[in-house]
Amino acid sequence: MNRTVEQASDMMGVIRPGLLDRLKDHSGIKSDEAFARTIGVSRETLNRLKKGEEPSLRTVIGIAHAFGLALGEVVTTVPRPDASEATNGARSEAA
């Protein structure tokens, strides 16, 4: 398999750390419920996003649209939590 494809599959997109709290603070929105509605998600989904759950494209677009941001300003990539184990296992098998 192409190494670039392998590396990409070991990554996941997450909302940039602290972004949601900064947007809420700067917007003057007081409650998580109102902020969640502004970006088009439930409060439960908002809480999961703050904990690092991978967002849907629809959610990323909702955040970007609500605050006039580019998609790249909303998300960043991080290694999948299980990616290092899979990579280490593949290396062991190859040895």
Secondary structure, DSSP 8 states (H G I E B T S, - for coil): --HHHHHHHTEEEEE-TTHHHHHHHHHT---HHHHHHHHTS-HHHHHHHHTT----HHHHHHHHHHHT--HHHHEEEEE-TTHHHHHHHHHHHH-
